[in-house]
């Protein structure tokens, strides 16, 4: 094991990219200092992603609710359908992921240095490459006060950022969905976001600003 220390604090995602520069193996595995990977976790992750050499990454989803045994691969279209039209998929952080080093570097690593940088990476990779779903419970993500994810939720940065990010990838020419599914995904996303904004507005008794924000984001409530 080698330990590297930065001379200055690079920040969350620049630090992830810096760490990836030191990687010499076939795969890149992140583990944040406040999280935990179970003793069998690394072995299982490597064995599973090894079965799919063209996959950009493998993901250990938090809940087991599959119709087939793990591991299995999803095409870009299948992955986007599951995330945008079914139960969600691109919601896991680096602790639950293992990356193909070659593809990670080819695609430039993390490019968005905000609390939703993980989601941007998964949207981008999944639009071009297959991904692998692994069994749950390989890691433990510790949630606590003061972490970036917690702060991002309190100021709604994660909520708003992932909405805009999702719209960007759905409207991209590289979106793997056909036009019919893409429009269904856009409308579904707008409905969810509109309801969430109004819920937050009602909870904070700031309904007028919430309504104005809906208009800015073009989240019309007609037929919702």
C-alpha positions in Angstrom: 0.0 0.0 0.0 1.3 3.5 -0.9 0.2 6.7 0.7 0.3 10.0 -1.1 -0.3 13.4 0.6 -1.3 16.5 -1.3 0.7 19.7 -0.5 -2.6 21.6 -0.4 -6.3 20.7 -0.3 -7.4 20.1 -3.9 -11.0 19.7 -3.2 -13.2 16.6 -3.6 -13.2 15.8 -7.3 -9.8 17.3 -8.3 -8.4 15.0 -5.5 -10.2 12.0 -7.1 -8.6 12.8 -10.4 -5.2 13.3 -8.8 -5.5 9.9 -7.1 -6.4 8.3 -10.4 -3.1 9.5 -11.9 -1.3 7.3 -9.4 -3.3 4.2 -10.3 -1.3 1.5 -12.1 -3.9 -1.3 -12.1 -6.7 -2.4 -14.4 -9.4 -0.9 -12.2 -9.8 2.2 -10.0 -11.6 1.9 -6.7 -12.4 4.8 -4.4 -13.1 4.6 -0.7 -13.8 7.9 1.1 -12.2 8.1 4.6 -15.6 8.1 6.3 -17.0 5.1 4.4 -16.3 1.3 4.7 -15.8 -1.6 2.3 -16.5 -5.0 3.7 -13.7 -7.6 3.7 -15.2 -9.5 0.8 -16.2 -6.3 -1.1 -13.1 -5.7 -3.2 -12.8 -9.3 -4.3 -16.5 -9.5 -5.3 -16.2 -6.2 -7.3 -13.2 -7.3 -9.2 -14.6 -10.7 -10.0 -17.8 -9.2 -11.3 -16.4 -6.5 -13.5 -13.8 -8.9 -14.9 -16.7 -10.7 -16.6 -17.5 -7.7 -18.7 -14.3 -6.3 -20.2 -16.1 -3.6 -22.3 -17.9 -2.1 -19.3 -16.9 1.4 -18.1 -17.8 0.7 -14.5 -19.6 -1.6 -12.1 -22.1 -0.4 -9.5 -23.2 -2.0 -6.3 -26.8 -0.8 -6.0 -28.2 -0.1 -2.5 -31.2 -2.4 -2.8 -31.7 -5.9 -4.3 -34.8 -5.9 -6.5 -33.7 -7.7 -9.7 -35.4 -10.2 -12.0 -32.0 -12.0 -12.7 -28.9 -12.9 -10.6 -25.9 -10.6 -10.3 -23.8 -9.6 -12.0 -25.3 -8.5 -15.3 -24.5 -5.8 -17.9 -26.8 -3.1 -19.1 -26.4 -1.4 -22.5 -26.4 2.4 -22.6 -30.1 2.4 -23.7 -31.0 -0.1 -20.9 -29.2 1.9 -18.3 -30.8 5.2 -19.3 -34.2 3.5 -19.3 -33.8 2.1 -15.8 -32.6 5.4 -14.4 -35.1 7.8 -16.1 -38.1 5.6 -16.8 -38.0 3.0 -14.0 -36.5 3.0 -10.5 -33.4 5.0 -10.8 -29.8 3.9 -11.2 -27.2 6.7 -11.3 -27.6 7.5 -7.6 -24.6 5.8 -6.1 -21.3 7.5 -5.1 -17.7 6.3 -5.7 -17.6 4.0 -2.7 -20.2 1.8 -4.4 -18.4 1.9 -7.8 -15.4 0.3 -9.5 -14.1 1.9 -12.7 -12.3 0.5 -15.8 -9.0 2.5 -15.6 -8.5 2.7 -19.4 -12.0 4.0 -20.0 -11.9 6.3 -17.0 -8.7 8.0 -18.3 -9.9 8.1 -21.9 -13.0 10.0 -20.9 -11.1 12.5 -18.7 -12.2 11.4 -15.3 -14.4 13.6 -13.2 -15.3 16.8 -15.1 -17.8 18.5 -12.8 -16.3 19.5 -9.4 -19.6 19.9 -7.5 -21.6 17.7 -5.2 -23.3 16.0 -8.2 -20.0 15.2 -9.9 -20.6 11.5 -9.4 -23.9 11.7 -11.3 -22.3 13.6 -14.2 -19.7 10.9 -14.5 -22.2 8.1 -14.6 -24.5 9.9 -17.1 -21.5 10.5 -19.4 -20.0 7.0 -19.2 -23.4 5.2 -19.4 -24.3 7.1 -22.6 -21.3 5.5 -24.4 -20.4 2.2 -22.7 -22.1 -0.8 -21.0 -22.2 -0.8 -17.2 -22.4 -3.7 -14.7 -24.9 -4.1 -11.8 -23.4 -5.9 -8.8 -25.0 -7.2 -5.7 -25.7 -4.8 -2.8 -24.1 -4.6 0.6 -20.5 -4.6 -0.5 -19.9 -1.2 1.1 -21.2 1.0 3.9 -21.8 4.7 3.2 -21.7 6.7 6.4 -23.9 9.8 6.4 -23.2 12.5 8.8 -23.4 16.3 9.4 -21.0 18.4 7.5 -20.3 16.1 4.6 -20.5 17.5 1.0 -23.6 15.4 0.2 -25.4 16.6 3.3 -24.6 20.2 2.6 -25.6 19.9 -1.0 -29.1 18.6 0.1 -29.6 21.3 2.7 -29.1 24.1 0.2 -30.8 22.2 -2.6 -27.7 22.3 -4.8 -27.8 18.6 -5.4 -31.5 18.6 -6.2 -31.3 21.5 -8.7 -27.9 20.5 -10.1 -29.0 16.9 -10.9 -32.2 18.1 -12.5 -30.3 20.5 -14.9 -27.7 17.8 -15.5 -30.3 15.2 -16.3 -32.0 17.6 -18.8 -28.6 18.3 -20.4 -27.9 14.6 -21.0 -31.5 13.8 -22.1 -31.4 16.6 -24.7 -27.9 15.7 -25.9 -27.5 14.2 -29.4 -25.5 11.4 -27.6 -28.6 10.3 -25.5 -29.0 6.6 -26.1 -32.8 6.6 -25.8 -35.0 6.7 -28.9 -37.0 9.9 -29.3 -40.2 8.5 -27.8 -38.5 7.3 -24.6 -36.5 10.4 -24.4 -39.6 12.6 -24.4 -41.2 10.4 -21.8 -38.1 10.7 -19.7 -38.1 14.5 -20.0 -41.8 14.8 -19.1 -41.4 12.4 -16.2 -38.4 14.4 -14.9 -40.2 17.7 -15.1 -43.2 16.3 -13.3 -41.1 15.0 -10.4 -39.1 18.2 -10.2 -42.2 20.4 -10.2 -43.8 18.4 -7.4 -40.6 18.5 -5.4 -40.3 22.2 -5.8 -43.9 22.8 -4.7 -43.5 20.5 -1.8 -40.4 22.4 -0.7 -42.3 25.7 -1.2 -45.2 24.5 0.9 -42.9 23.2 3.6 -41.1 26.5 3.9 -44.2 28.6 3.2 -42.6 30.2 0.2 -45.0 29.1 -2.5 -44.7 32.2 -4.7 -40.8 31.9 -5.1 -41.3 28.2 -5.8 -43.9 28.9 -8.5 -41.6 31.5 -10.1 -38.8 29.0 -10.1 -40.9 26.5 -11.8 -41.6 28.9 -14.6 -37.9 29.7 -15.0 -37.1 26.0 -15.3 -40.0 25.4 -17.7 -41.5 22.8 -15.3 -45.1 23.5 -16.3 -47.8 21.9 -14.2 -50.3 21.5 -17.0 -51.6 17.9 -17.2 -49.5 16.9 -14.2 
